[in-house]
Amino acid sequence: MTWIHRFALLLAASTLLLVTAGGLVTSTDSGLAVPDWPNTYGYFMFSFPLSKMVGGIFYEHGHRLIASTVGLMMIGLAIWISRTDDRRWVRRLAWTALAAVVLQGTLGGITVLYFLPAPISVAHAGLAQIFFCLTVSLALFTSASWREGAGVIGDPILARLAILTPALVYVQILIGATMRHTDAGLAIPDFPWAFGRLIPPEWSGPIAIHFAHRVGAVVVTLAIAATAGHILAHHRRSTLTRFAWLLLGVVTVQFTLGALTVLSERHVGINTAHVATGATLLAVSVLLGLVVHRRRFADAPQPVRVDSSAAIPATPGAVR
């Protein structure tokens, strides 16, 4: 394991921590606990007294500190990759990730300055997930296993599922972010029913968003079950089985957390864990898609071709 790969893994883990901290800010309604930006109550971000980090300020300012640290780490990784990696597309991806985190920080500032407008807040949440997937991808691309892997050949069904699944997970995350930032998390207060019925007897904007998120959860679960089932049925002896079991485990936890979020009336810990687990589910599905489509990348190892027409020299005493 190279040092650059270790650093990329640390960055990906730090980004997951950042997403979790952002979920904690939303779960505790601390988005406006610090009303100014980029400063914190007039202080330079890193000079704000720790003694003043109380209540919502602790969550919001802590989120900013983690975000700034992740941004600095991304600058370091982009420079490191540009100086040491000979693959142009990886270098471009690193700079794209850096641009994404800069834009992410800007959107975070706008949400504060304009008092948490829902569209900007949802975009902020959605871009956070994309940046997390970029850091996870860079960790994969800098690994030795990536250079050695050849991808899956001759399985068009899995190829389609490996693209469809992360796309569905991401759409579901966007619906969830819309639900969180429009205060629709308890628009339907019971589970698994909706006001005691399978389909809500009455409708409003928040109810529609909440119900769409529930339907999306079923669709995502079925997509992951189909993907994992296909892998376990047709690629049982490959390393893809690890992804299959991991996806099944994470989606089970995520579905359970979603139900508990409603039943606990949006308990802070459960609600935040739901956000973090959703990001993890997206990252695992993206990694699976990249591994399945490994042969499509420019640095994919070429299969060894054997010339069957070449004469095989006979050995002394060989039976003819």
Secondary structure as GFF3:
##gff-version 3
##sequence-region A 1 320
A	DSSP	alpha_helix	3	27	.	.	.	ID=ss1
A	DSSP	three_ten_helix	45	47	.	.	.	ID=ss2
A	DSSP	three_ten_helix	50	52	.	.	.	ID=ss3
A	DSSP	alpha_helix	56	84	.	.	.	ID=ss4
A	DSSP	alpha_helix	88	113	.	.	.	ID=ss5
A	DSSP	alpha_helix	118	141	.	.	.	ID=ss6
A	DSSP	alpha_helix	144	148	.	.	.	ID=ss7
A	DSSP	alpha_helix	156	181	.	.	.	ID=ss8
A	DSSP	alpha_helix	205	234	.	.	.	ID=ss9
A	DSSP	alpha_helix	240	263	.	.	.	ID=ss10
A	DSSP	alpha_helix	268	292	.	.	.	ID=ss11
A	DSSP	three_ten_helix	294	296	.	.	.	ID=ss12
###
